[in-house]
Amino acid sequence: MSEVIEEVIKGDYKYKLSRTGYGSDRYGVCDICGKWADSVYIQSEMKKYWNPIDRRWSWTYEGCETHMGHKECLIKIRR
């Protein structure tokens, strides 16, 4: 089970960063730099959108990306 360590809103995007508790031996190399990671993190991206049914702003994963790798690499790719 991954441990959420950070949730950040940056403009119209929201990012959830979690620690997997494992390294590249289990998950492979970093998606961003392609190098081995002693500790692999997972980052999920969500986008703000207007929900016409509820008539309020909501979050969606549609058109967003999820990556695994070094914490520093994942933070760098935020929009």
BELKA-V117918 format. One record per pair of residues at least 12 apart in sequence whose C-alpha atoms are under 10 Angstrom apart, sorted by the first residue. I is the first residue (numbers start at 1). J is the second residue. Records with the same first field share a line. If there is no record, write none. Layout:
# BELKA-V117918
I: J ; J
This chain:
# BELKA-V117918
1: 18 ; 19 ; 20 ; 21
2: 17 ; 18 ; 19 ; 20 ; 21 ; 22 ; 41 ; 42
3: 17 ; 18 ; 19 ; 20 ; 21 ; 41 ; 42
4: 16 ; 17 ; 18 ; 19 ; 20 ; 41 ; 42 ; 43
5: 17 ; 18 ; 19 ; 41
6: 18 ; 19 ; 43
7: 43 ; 44
8: 45 ; 78
9: 45 ; 46 ; 47 ; 48
10: 47 ; 78 ; 79
11: 47 ; 48 ; 79
12: 46 ; 47 ; 48 ; 49 ; 59 ; 79
13: 45 ; 46 ; 47 ; 48 ; 49 ; 59 ; 60 ; 61 ; 64 ; 78 ; 79
14: 44 ; 45 ; 46 ; 47 ; 48 ; 59 ; 60 ; 61 ; 78 ; 79
15: 43 ; 44 ; 45 ; 46 ; 47 ; 65 ; 66 ; 74 ; 75 ; 78 ; 79
16: 42 ; 43 ; 44 ; 45 ; 46 ; 66
17: 41 ; 42 ; 43 ; 44 ; 45 ; 66 ; 67 ; 68 ; 71 ; 74 ; 75
18: 40 ; 41 ; 42 ; 43 ; 44 ; 68 ; 71
19: 39 ; 40 ; 41 ; 42 ; 43 ; 68 ; 69 ; 70 ; 71
20: 39 ; 40 ; 41 ; 42 ; 68 ; 69
21: 38 ; 39 ; 40 ; 41
22: 37 ; 38 ; 39 ; 40 ; 41
23: 36 ; 37 ; 38 ; 39 ; 40 ; 41 ; 69 ; 70
24: 36 ; 37 ; 38 ; 39 ; 40 ; 68 ; 69 ; 70
25: 37 ; 38 ; 39 ; 40
26: 40
27: 39 ; 40 ; 41 ; 68 ; 69
28: 40 ; 68 ; 69
29: 68 ; 69 ; 70
30: 42 ; 67 ; 68 ; 69 ; 70 ; 71 ; 73 ; 74
31: 66 ; 67 ; 68 ; 69 ; 70 ; 73 ; 74
32: 67 ; 68 ; 69 ; 70 ; 72 ; 73 ; 74 ; 76 ; 77
33: 69 ; 70 ; 73 ; 74
34: 69 ; 70
35: 69 ; 70
36: 69 ; 70
37: 68 ; 69 ; 70 ; 71
38: 69 ; 70
39: 69 ; 70 ; 71
40: 68 ; 69 ; 70 ; 71
41: 67 ; 68 ; 69 ; 70 ; 71 ; 72 ; 73 ; 74
42: 66 ; 67 ; 68 ; 69 ; 70 ; 71 ; 74
43: 65 ; 66 ; 67 ; 68 ; 69 ; 70 ; 71 ; 74 ; 75 ; 78
44: 61 ; 64 ; 65 ; 66 ; 67 ; 68 ; 74
45: 59 ; 60 ; 61 ; 62 ; 63 ; 64 ; 65 ; 66 ; 67 ; 78 ; 79
46: 58 ; 59 ; 60 ; 61 ; 62 ; 63 ; 64 ; 65 ; 66
47: 59 ; 60 ; 61 ; 62 ; 63 ; 64 ; 65
48: 60 ; 61 ; 62
49: 62
